[in-house]
């Protein structure tokens, strides 16, 4: 008999971790969204990380993306997350499913999932039905507490990232975060990182892709760039969608071996970087642990996360059990 999968909305930067195993089946509604101040219905909102505004006594600094299930009048509502399919809607302030989205990075919806101990990562692109329901083959691979991020831009509004927790059944033993490193290997490709994030400041991160020791100079466009970078902060999994410098066809951006990004992290601490790049028709993900500001952050595993599995290289394969693209 299928039992209900438990969800918990994640709000105001507090990490919510389930310490028990639940069956997979019908998904419960997220927690009720917080009451929000009135906002401009035409979409005059601040972007993630910028100052917000409303009917309070003044502007307040926005949280990083992905920490809220509901923000600026929009709510991520998970419908089903069984083993076969992941189904959700984004509802507006009127409670109705949003059906109009702008294309950003070649897609109208980016769904990113990661285990709470950052040992799994997947980036997929659901398809939307006319009623505003998004569906995709479930990206939740293996047991543990997963954070699902919906990264999208409603038509007439600013870009937004909402997040919600999903628990998949199985043994929930934590896995430590790999130590910081400047080089990692995935599927025979070596990716080297130059530069480091700085809290509260924009920093340049340059990633160089090589294969068998030779620079890769024919990277293929993926999501409108030669690389796509996501950063997640250890602990609360604050989500940072980092912007590439340049794009294919602009007359100045070469197709490798270097892919550069401008990144700004909100605080000191450990972050996991996920670089998606495409070569030979295949998208691969190179993963790094980096530390922004101050001493290295603790790398103790989060409670309620899955056990480690054997892998060829500890740093590159930390997320292999949940790795994939669509």
Buried (B, 14 or more C-beta within 10 A) or exposed (E): EEEEBBBBBBBEBEBBBBEEBBBBBEBEEBBEBEEBEEBEEEBEBBBBBEEBBBEEEEEEEBBBBBBBBBBBBBBBBBBBBBBEEBBBBBBBBEEEBBBEBEEBBEBBBBBBBBBBBBBBBBBBBBEBEEEBBBBBEBBBBBBBBBBBBBBBBBEEBBBBBBBBBBBBBEEBBBBBBBEBBEBBBBEEBBBBBEBBBBBEEEBEBEBBBBBEEEEBEEBBBBBBBBBBBBBBBBBBBBBBBBEBBBEBEEEEBEBBBBBBBEBBBBBBBBBBBBBBBBBEEEBBBBBBBBBBBEEEBEBEBBBBBBBBEEEEEEBBBBBBBBBBBB
